[in-house]
Amino acid sequence: MLIVLHLALMIAAVISFTAGVGIAMFARKKKNWLKLHKAINTSGVIIGLAGAAMAFANVLTSAGNHLSGLHHRVGFIAIILFCITLYLGFYSFKAANKTAVRTTHRWSGRFSLIAMLAALIMGLKMIGVL
């Protein structure tokens, strides 16, 4: 049951991040794009952390090995990256060097989305869906 929750939450997180990145890329001319981008990506991080907690709980209850496969490692890297990206996004408003922080935020966002998509594909292959 925990693994099904993990799957559902991570799919929702990927959809949320994809929407947030899409808004940042294509809706910048709209009035409230930044507010929407922040809200969607913050909810994506919360959903992703909940999904990660479900995976961790599943490993604990099944006596499995932590970070034993490529899916697990890439997923862990994705979690770290999307947390860093969220932090950088909010920090960019207060940073002295806004340009550097925003550039780092953009690149970490791209890498975190790629890592999440890779982990999702590997996870779906692991369970035989793909």
Secondary structure as UniProt FT lines:
FT   HELIX           2..26
FT   TURN            28..29
FT   TURN            31..32
FT   HELIX           33..62
FT   TURN            66..67
FT   HELIX           70..91
FT   TURN            92..94
FT   HELIX           98..126
FT   TURN            127..128
//
